[in-house]
Amino acid sequence: MNVTATHVEMEALAWILIMDLYATVLRIG
């Protein structure tokens, strides 16, 4: 199991979730 790859994967997933929430806030607001 590659720790670095996992870290990058989790960071990318977190970034996608943050952007999705931001887009939702803009749409509701």
PQR file with spaces between the fields and no chain letter, atoms N, CA, C, O and H, PARSE charges and radii, in Angstrom:
ATOM       1  N    MET     1       0.863   -1.203    0.000 -0.4000 1.5000
ATOM       2  CA   MET     1       0.000    0.000    0.000 -0.0000 2.0000
ATOM       3  C    MET     1       0.885    1.234    0.000  0.5500 1.7000
ATOM       4  O    MET     1       1.729    1.411    0.879 -0.5500 1.4000
ATOM       5  N    ASN     2       0.681    2.080   -0.993 -0.4000 1.5000
ATOM       6  CA   ASN     2       1.514    3.273   -1.110 -0.0000 2.0000
ATOM       7  C    ASN     2       0.898    4.402   -0.284  0.5500 1.7000
ATOM       8  O    ASN     2      -0.196    4.880   -0.583 -0.5500 1.4000
ATOM       9  H    ASN     2      -0.004    1.937   -1.707  0.4000 1.0000
ATOM      10  N    VAL     3       1.619    4.821    0.762 -0.4000 1.5000
ATOM      11  CA   VAL     3       1.102    5.870    1.646 -0.0000 2.0000
ATOM      12  C    VAL     3       0.975    7.196    0.893  0.5500 1.7000
ATOM      13  O    VAL     3      -0.001    7.924    1.073 -0.5500 1.4000
ATOM      14  H    VAL     3       2.508    4.432    1.005  0.4000 1.0000
ATOM      15  N    THR     4       1.962    7.508    0.052 -0.4000 1.5000
ATOM      16  CA   THR     4       1.945    8.772   -0.677 -0.0000 2.0000
ATOM      17  C    THR     4       0.746    8.841   -1.616  0.5500 1.7000
ATOM      18  O    THR     4       0.047    9.852   -1.676 -0.5500 1.4000
ATOM      19  H    THR     4       2.756    6.917   -0.094  0.4000 1.0000
ATOM      20  N    ALA     5       0.518    7.760   -2.343 -0.4000 1.5000
ATOM      21  CA   ALA     5      -0.610    7.725   -3.289 -0.0000 2.0000
ATOM      22  C    ALA     5      -1.922    7.876   -2.525  0.5500 1.7000
ATOM      23  O    ALA     5      -2.830    8.584   -2.961 -0.5500 1.4000
ATOM      24  H    ALA     5       1.086    6.938   -2.295  0.4000 1.0000
ATOM      25  N    THR     6      -2.009    7.198   -1.374 -0.4000 1.5000
ATOM      26  CA   THR     6      -3.230    7.285   -0.575 -0.0000 2.0000
ATOM      27  C    THR     6      -3.442    8.718   -0.098  0.5500 1.7000
ATOM      28  O    THR     6      -4.563    9.226   -0.118 -0.5500 1.4000
ATOM      29  H    THR     6      -1.271    6.623   -1.020  0.4000 1.0000
ATOM      30  N    HIS     7      -2.362    9.365    0.328 -0.4000 1.5000
ATOM      31  CA   HIS     7      -2.456   10.739    0.816 -0.0000 2.0000
ATOM      32  C    HIS     7      -2.951   11.665   -0.290  0.5500 1.7000
ATOM      33  O    HIS     7      -3.828   12.500   -0.068 -0.5500 1.4000
ATOM      34  H    HIS     7      -1.451    8.952    0.344  0.4000 1.0000
ATOM      35  N    VAL     8      -2.383   11.507   -1.477 -0.4000 1.5000
ATOM      36  CA   VAL     8      -2.785   12.348   -2.609 -0.0000 2.0000
ATOM      37  C    VAL     8      -4.242   12.074   -2.967  0.5500 1.7000
ATOM      38  O    VAL     8      -4.998   12.996   -3.275 -0.5500 1.4000
ATOM      39  H    VAL     8      -1.670   10.829   -1.657  0.4000 1.0000
ATOM      40  N    GLU     9      -4.625   10.813   -2.923 -0.4000 1.5000
ATOM      41  CA   GLU     9      -6.005   10.442   -3.242 -0.0000 2.0000
ATOM      42  C    GLU     9      -6.978   11.088   -2.259  0.5500 1.7000
ATOM      43  O    GLU     9      -7.993   11.657   -2.661 -0.5500 1.4000
ATOM      44  H    GLU     9      -4.011   10.064   -2.672  0.4000 1.0000
ATOM      45  N    MET    10      -6.660   10.995   -0.968 -0.4000 1.5000
ATOM      46  CA   MET    10      -7.534   11.572    0.059 -0.0000 2.0000
ATOM      47  C    MET    10      -7.593   13.086   -0.074  0.5500 1.7000
ATOM      48  O    MET    10      -8.654   13.687    0.093 -0.5500 1.4000
ATOM      49  H    MET    10      -5.835   10.532   -0.642  0.4000 1.0000
ATOM      50  N    GLU    11      -6.442   13.711   -0.379 -0.4000 1.5000
ATOM      51  CA   GLU    11      -6.407   15.161   -0.524 -0.0000 2.0000
ATOM      52  C    GLU    11      -7.246   15.598   -1.714  0.5500 1.7000
ATOM      53  O    GLU    11      -7.974   16.588   -1.645 -0.5500 1.4000
ATOM      54  H    GLU    11      -5.580   13.223   -0.515  0.4000 1.0000
ATOM      55  N    ALA    12      -7.136   14.839   -2.822 -0.4000 1.5000
ATOM      56  CA   ALA    12      -7.919   15.163   -4.015 -0.0000 2.0000
ATOM      57  C    ALA    12      -9.408   14.994   -3.727  0.5500 1.7000
ATOM      58  O    ALA    12     -10.220   15.822   -4.141 -0.5500 1.4000
ATOM      59  H    ALA    12      -6.544   14.035   -2.878  0.4000 1.0000
ATOM      60  N    LEU    13      -9.766   13.921   -3.017 -0.4000 1.5000
ATOM      61  CA   LEU    13     -11.168   13.687   -2.684 -0.0000 2.0000
ATOM      62  C    LEU    13     -11.701   14.804   -1.791  0.5500 1.7000
ATOM      63  O    LEU    13     -12.814   15.289   -1.995 -0.5500 1.4000
ATOM      64  H    LEU    13      -9.106   13.249   -2.681  0.4000 1.0000
ATOM      65  N    ALA    14     -10.906   15.211   -0.804 -0.4000 1.5000
ATOM      66  CA   ALA    14     -11.314   16.284    0.093 -0.0000 2.0000
ATOM      67  C    ALA    14     -11.515   17.581   -0.694  0.5500 1.7000
ATOM      68  O    ALA    14     -12.475   18.311   -0.448 -0.5500 1.4000
ATOM      69  H    ALA    14     -10.002   14.818   -0.639  0.4000 1.0000
ATOM      70  N    TRP    15     -10.613   17.870   -1.640 -0.4000 1.5000
ATOM      71  CA   TRP    15     -10.717   19.080   -2.456 -0.0000 2.0000
ATOM      72  C    TRP    15     -11.999   19.059   -3.275  0.5500 1.7000
ATOM      73  O    TRP    15     -12.687   20.073   -3.392 -0.5500 1.4000
ATOM      74  H    TRP    15      -9.833   17.277   -1.840  0.4000 1.0000
ATOM      75  N    ILE    16     -12.323   17.884   -3.850 -0.4000 1.5000
ATOM      76  CA   ILE    16     -13.551   17.749   -4.646 -0.0000 2.0000
ATOM      77  C    ILE    16     -14.777   17.987   -3.766  0.5500 1.7000
ATOM      78  O    ILE    16     -15.716   18.668   -4.180 -0.5500 1.4000
ATOM      79  H    ILE    16     -11.765   17.060   -3.755  0.4000 1.0000
ATOM      80  N    LEU    17     -14.773   17.431   -2.558 -0.4000 1.5000
ATOM      81  CA   LEU    17     -15.906   17.608   -1.652 -0.0000 2.0000
ATOM      82  C    LEU    17     -16.065   19.074   -1.268  0.5500 1.7000
ATOM      83  O    LEU    17     -17.182   19.588   -1.218 -0.5500 1.4000
ATOM      84  H    LEU    17     -14.010   16.878   -2.221  0.4000 1.0000
ATOM      85  N    ILE    18     -14.943   19.751   -0.995 -0.4000 1.5000
ATOM      86  CA   ILE    18     -14.983   21.168   -0.622 -0.0000 2.0000
ATOM      87  C    ILE    18     -15.553   21.998   -1.770  0.5500 1.7000
ATOM      88  O    ILE    18     -16.402   22.861   -1.548 -0.5500 1.4000
ATOM      89  H    ILE    18     -14.035   19.333   -1.035  0.4000 1.0000
ATOM      90  N    MET    19     -15.095   21.744   -2.985 -0.4000 1.5000
ATOM      91  CA   MET    19     -15.583   22.495   -4.140 -0.0000 2.0000
ATOM      92  C    MET    19     -17.064   22.215   -4.369  0.5500 1.7000
ATOM      93  O    MET    19     -17.813   23.110   -4.761 -0.5500 1.4000
ATOM      94  H    MET    19     -14.405   21.043   -3.165  0.4000 1.0000
ATOM      95  N    ASP    20     -17.491   20.971   -4.126 -0.4000 1.5000
ATOM      96  CA   ASP    20     -18.891   20.612   -4.306 -0.0000 2.0000
ATOM      97  C    ASP    20     -19.755   21.364   -3.293  0.5500 1.7000
ATOM      98  O    ASP    20     -20.814   21.884   -3.644 -0.5500 1.4000
ATOM      99  H    ASP    20     -16.883   20.244   -3.808  0.4000 1.0000
ATOM     100  N    LEU    21     -19.308   21.423   -2.045 -0.4000 1.5000
ATOM     101  CA   LEU    21     -20.051   22.155   -1.022 -0.0000 2.0000
ATOM     102  C    LEU    21     -20.092   23.640   -1.363  0.5500 1.7000
ATOM     103  O    LEU    21     -21.128   24.285   -1.199 -0.5500 1.4000
ATOM     104  H    LEU    21     -18.447   21.000   -1.760  0.4000 1.0000
ATOM     105  N    TYR    22     -18.978   24.183   -1.833 -0.4000 1.5000
ATOM     106  CA   TYR    22     -18.911   25.597   -2.205 -0.0000 2.0000
ATOM     107  C    TYR    22     -19.898   25.898   -3.328  0.5500 1.7000
ATOM     108  O    TYR    22     -20.592   26.914   -3.288 -0.5500 1.4000
ATOM     109  H    TYR    22     -18.137   23.659   -1.966  0.4000 1.0000
ATOM     110  N    ALA    23     -19.967   25.020   -4.327 -0.4000 1.5000
ATOM     111  CA   ALA    23     -20.890   25.202   -5.445 -0.0000 2.0000
ATOM     112  C    ALA    23     -22.332   25.135   -4.949  0.5500 1.7000
ATOM     113  O    ALA    23     -23.189   25.884   -5.417 -0.5500 1.4000
ATOM     114  H    ALA    23     -19.404   24.194   -4.360  0.4000 1.0000
ATOM     115  N    THR    24     -22.597   24.237   -4.002 -0.4000 1.5000
ATOM     116  CA   THR    24     -23.950   24.110   -3.452 -0.0000 2.0000
ATOM     117  C    THR    24     -24.343   25.378   -2.710  0.5500 1.7000
ATOM     118  O    THR    24     -25.473   25.849   -2.837 -0.5500 1.4000
ATOM     119  H    THR    24     -21.901   23.628   -3.622  0.4000 1.0000
ATOM     120  N    VAL    25     -23.418   25.931   -1.940 -0.4000 1.5000
ATOM     121  CA   VAL    25     -23.694   27.169   -1.193 -0.0000 2.0000
ATOM     122  C    VAL    25     -23.995   28.303   -2.165  0.5500 1.7000
ATOM     123  O    VAL    25     -24.928   29.076   -1.948 -0.5500 1.4000
ATOM     124  H    VAL    25     -22.500   25.549   -1.838  0.4000 1.0000
ATOM     125  N    LEU    26     -23.213   28.407   -3.229 -0.4000 1.5000
ATOM     126  CA   LEU    26     -23.445   29.473   -4.217 -0.0000 2.0000
ATOM     127  C    LEU    26     -24.810   29.297   -4.872  0.5500 1.7000
ATOM     128  O    LEU    26     -25.510   30.278   -5.125 -0.5500 1.4000
ATOM     129  H    LEU    26     -22.454   27.780   -3.405  0.4000 1.0000
ATOM     130  N    ARG    27     -25.190   28.053   -5.146 -0.4000 1.5000
ATOM     131  CA   ARG    27     -26.458   27.778   -5.817 -0.0000 2.0000
ATOM     132  C    ARG    27     -27.634   28.114   -4.887  0.5500 1.7000
ATOM     133  O    ARG    27     -28.640   28.668   -5.330 -0.5500 1.4000
ATOM     134  H    ARG    27     -24.622   27.257   -4.941  0.4000 1.0000
ATOM     135  N    ILE    28     -27.502   27.778   -3.605 -0.4000 1.5000
ATOM     136  CA   ILE    28     -28.587   28.053   -2.649 -0.0000 2.0000
ATOM     137  C    ILE    28     -28.635   29.554   -2.347  0.5500 1.7000
ATOM     138  O    ILE    28     -29.706   30.158   -2.286 -0.5500 1.4000
ATOM     139  H    ILE    28     -26.685   27.328   -3.245  0.4000 1.0000
ATOM     140  N    GLY    29     -27.447   30.138   -2.161 -0.4000 1.5000
ATOM     141  CA   GLY    29     -27.367   31.559   -1.823 -0.0000 2.0000
ATOM     142  C    GLY    29     -27.769   32.367   -3.010  0.5500 1.7000
ATOM     143  O    GLY    29     -27.774   33.596   -2.947 -0.5500 1.4000
ATOM     144  H    GLY    29     -26.577   29.648   -2.211  0.4000 1.0000
